[in-house]
Amino acid sequence: MKTSELTKVFHALSDETRLKILKLLEKGELCVCEIVNALDMIQPKVSFHLGVLKKAGLVKITRKGKWILYSLDDTDLFKRFLILSVLEKISNEEIKKELENLKNFKDSQDPRYCKT
């Protein structure tokens, strides 16, 4: 792994919002609208953070119709180990509010919008 790639990975892991996104994705794939609601942030900010995580190779996308779903990218053994090590240090209690927001959004989701 090149130094520049390693720098991208550690830069991506150096932000609290991105760590929260990774912790949310630990539960399974999510679309942007679900992450937006979980974090109570505007979509452009969430998309920016997802872009940083994607460039670092920590998340991957899957297209389902018109929806783009994000999930943890565990294809690289080093990055998989790093992600697991970091997520192990973040308790669900630390993102309790975000997990609750995500659950409430999924429970009240209009099936015509953001159906995953």
C-alpha positions as CSV (number, residue, x, y, z in Angstrom):
1,M,0.0,0.0,0.0
2,K,1.4,3.4,-1.0
3,T,1.9,6.1,1.5
4,S,-0.7,8.3,-0.3
5,E,-3.3,5.6,0.0
6,L,-2.5,5.1,3.7
7,T,-2.8,8.8,4.3
8,K,-6.3,8.8,2.7
9,V,-7.4,6.0,5.0
10,F,-6.2,7.7,8.2
11,H,-7.6,11.0,7.1
12,A,-11.0,9.3,6.6
13,L,-10.8,7.9,10.0
14,S,-9.9,11.2,11.6
15,D,-13.4,12.7,11.6
16,E,-16.1,11.9,14.1
17,T,-18.9,12.1,11.5
18,R,-17.1,9.6,9.3
19,L,-16.6,7.3,12.3
20,K,-20.3,7.5,13.0
21,I,-21.1,6.7,9.4
22,L,-18.9,3.6,9.6
23,K,-20.5,2.5,12.8
24,L,-24.0,2.9,11.2
25,L,-22.8,0.9,8.2
26,E,-21.6,-1.9,10.5
27,K,-25.3,-2.7,10.9
28,G,-25.7,-3.2,7.1
29,E,-26.1,-1.2,3.9
30,L,-27.8,2.1,4.0
31,C,-28.8,4.7,1.4
32,V,-27.9,8.4,1.8
33,C,-31.3,9.4,3.0
34,E,-31.1,6.9,5.9
35,I,-27.7,8.3,6.9
36,V,-28.9,11.9,6.5
37,N,-31.8,11.2,8.9
38,A,-29.7,9.2,11.3
39,L,-27.1,11.9,11.6
40,D,-29.6,14.8,11.3
41,M,-27.4,16.5,8.8
42,I,-28.0,17.9,5.3
43,Q,-27.5,15.6,2.4
44,P,-24.5,17.5,0.8
45,K,-22.5,17.1,4.0
46,V,-23.3,13.4,4.3
47,S,-22.4,12.9,0.7
48,F,-19.1,14.7,1.2
49,H,-18.2,12.4,4.1
50,L,-19.3,9.3,2.1
51,G,-17.0,10.5,-0.7
52,V,-14.0,10.7,1.6
53,L,-14.8,7.2,2.9
54,K,-15.2,5.9,-0.6
55,K,-11.9,7.4,-1.9
56,A,-10.2,5.8,1.1
57,G,-11.6,2.5,0.1
58,L,-13.5,2.1,3.4
59,V,-17.0,2.0,1.9
60,K,-18.4,0.7,-1.4
61,I,-21.6,1.4,-3.3
62,T,-24.2,-0.9,-4.8
63,R,-26.9,0.3,-7.2
64,K,-30.4,-1.0,-6.7
65,G,-32.6,0.7,-9.3
66,K,-32.3,4.4,-8.8
67,W,-30.9,4.0,-5.3
68,I,-27.3,3.9,-4.3
69,L,-26.6,1.9,-1.2
70,Y,-23.4,2.2,0.9
71,S,-21.8,-0.6,2.9
72,L,-18.4,-1.3,4.5
73,D,-15.8,-2.3,1.9
74,D,-14.0,-5.3,3.4
75,T,-12.2,-6.5,0.3
76,D,-8.8,-5.3,1.5
77,L,-7.6,-7.3,4.5
78,F,-5.6,-4.5,6.0
79,K,-8.6,-2.0,5.7
80,R,-11.0,-4.7,7.0
81,F,-8.8,-5.2,10.1
82,L,-8.5,-1.5,10.6
83,I,-12.2,-0.9,10.3
84,L,-13.0,-3.7,12.7
85,S,-10.4,-2.4,15.2
86,V,-11.8,1.1,15.0
87,L,-15.5,0.1,15.3
88,E,-14.7,-2.2,18.2
89,K,-13.7,1.0,20.1
90,I,-16.9,2.8,19.4
91,S,-19.8,1.6,21.5
92,N,-23.4,1.6,20.3
93,E,-24.1,3.9,23.3
94,E,-21.9,6.6,21.7
95,I,-24.2,6.6,18.7
96,K,-27.4,5.8,20.5
97,K,-29.1,9.0,19.2
98,E,-28.1,8.2,15.6
99,L,-29.3,4.6,15.9
100,E,-32.6,5.8,17.3
101,N,-33.0,8.3,14.5
102,L,-32.3,5.6,11.9
103,K,-34.8,3.2,13.5
104,N,-37.5,5.9,13.6
105,F,-36.9,6.9,10.0
106,K,-37.1,3.3,8.8
107,D,-40.3,2.7,10.8
108,S,-42.0,5.8,9.4
109,Q,-40.5,5.6,5.9
110,D,-42.9,6.1,3.0
111,P,-42.5,3.1,0.8
112,R,-42.5,5.2,-2.3
113,Y,-39.3,7.1,-1.2
114,C,-35.9,5.8,-0.3
115,K,-37.1,2.1,-0.3
116,T,-34.0,0.0,0.4
